[in-house]
Amino acid sequence: MLKNYEYQSEFAREYFGKGVAEGRAKEKTETTAKNVLHILRTRSVCVSDEARRRILGCQDLGQLQTWLERAITASSTRELFQD
């Protein structure tokens, strides 16, 4: 894909615009999940394989941001996931 190329047709702008937006949203959720794990690892909080899969598999950015905030003080993944 050419950088900074502006699509001429309405269809192309809409189609590729959605793809770009979806790609950015997916990248943001993946990055946030990795940041949650990074903070927990830095703080020496034990993360089970199940908890790791749950964090990396989450597609809800709002939930991931909540976990990111909790990761700063949580002493366990149980505290991280509490409702």
C-alpha positions as CSV (number, residue, x, y, z in Angstrom):
1,M,0.0,0.0,0.0
2,L,1.3,3.4,-0.8
3,K,1.8,5.7,2.1
4,N,-0.4,8.8,2.1
5,Y,-2.3,7.7,-1.0
6,E,-5.8,9.1,-1.1
7,Y,-8.4,6.8,-2.5
8,Q,-10.6,8.5,-5.1
9,S,-13.8,6.5,-5.0
10,E,-16.3,6.7,-2.1
11,F,-16.3,2.9,-1.9
12,A,-12.5,2.6,-1.7
13,R,-12.3,5.4,1.0
14,E,-15.0,3.6,3.1
15,Y,-13.6,0.1,2.5
16,F,-10.0,0.8,3.2
17,G,-10.8,3.4,5.9
18,K,-12.6,0.7,7.9
19,G,-9.7,-1.7,7.4
20,V,-7.2,0.9,8.7
21,A,-9.4,1.8,11.6
22,E,-9.9,-1.9,12.5
23,G,-6.2,-2.6,12.2
24,R,-5.4,0.3,14.5
25,A,-8.0,-0.8,17.0
26,K,-6.6,-4.4,17.0
27,E,-3.1,-3.1,17.3
28,K,-4.1,-0.9,20.3
29,T,-5.8,-3.9,22.1
30,E,-2.7,-6.1,21.5
31,T,-0.3,-3.4,22.7
32,T,-2.4,-2.7,25.8
33,A,-2.6,-6.5,26.6
34,K,1.2,-6.7,26.3
35,N,1.6,-3.7,28.5
36,V,-0.5,-5.3,31.2
37,L,1.8,-8.4,31.1
38,H,4.9,-6.2,31.0
39,I,3.8,-4.3,34.2
40,L,3.0,-7.6,36.0
41,R,6.3,-9.1,35.0
42,T,8.2,-6.0,36.0
43,R,6.5,-6.1,39.4
44,S,7.2,-9.9,39.7
45,V,3.5,-10.9,39.8
46,C,3.1,-14.5,38.9
47,V,0.9,-14.9,35.7
48,S,-0.4,-18.4,34.9
49,D,-0.7,-19.6,31.4
50,E,-4.5,-19.3,31.7
51,A,-4.3,-15.7,32.9
52,R,-1.8,-14.9,30.1
53,R,-4.3,-16.3,27.5
54,R,-7.1,-14.4,29.1
55,I,-5.2,-11.1,28.9
56,L,-3.9,-11.7,25.4
57,G,-7.2,-12.9,24.1
58,C,-9.2,-10.0,25.4
59,Q,-10.6,-7.8,22.6
60,D,-12.3,-5.3,24.8
61,L,-10.1,-2.2,25.0
62,G,-12.0,-0.8,28.0
63,Q,-11.4,-4.0,30.0
64,L,-7.7,-4.1,29.0
65,Q,-7.3,-0.5,30.2
66,T,-9.0,-1.3,33.5
67,W,-6.5,-4.3,33.9
68,L,-3.6,-2.0,32.9
69,E,-4.5,0.4,35.7
70,R,-4.9,-2.4,38.2
71,A,-1.7,-4.0,37.2
72,I,0.2,-1.1,38.7
73,T,-0.9,-2.1,42.2
74,A,-2.2,-5.7,42.0
75,S,-0.3,-8.3,43.8
76,S,-1.9,-11.2,41.9
77,T,-3.9,-11.8,38.8
78,R,-6.9,-12.5,41.0
79,E,-6.8,-8.9,42.1
80,L,-6.3,-7.9,38.4
81,F,-9.5,-9.7,37.3
82,Q,-11.7,-8.8,40.3
83,D,-15.0,-7.3,39.3
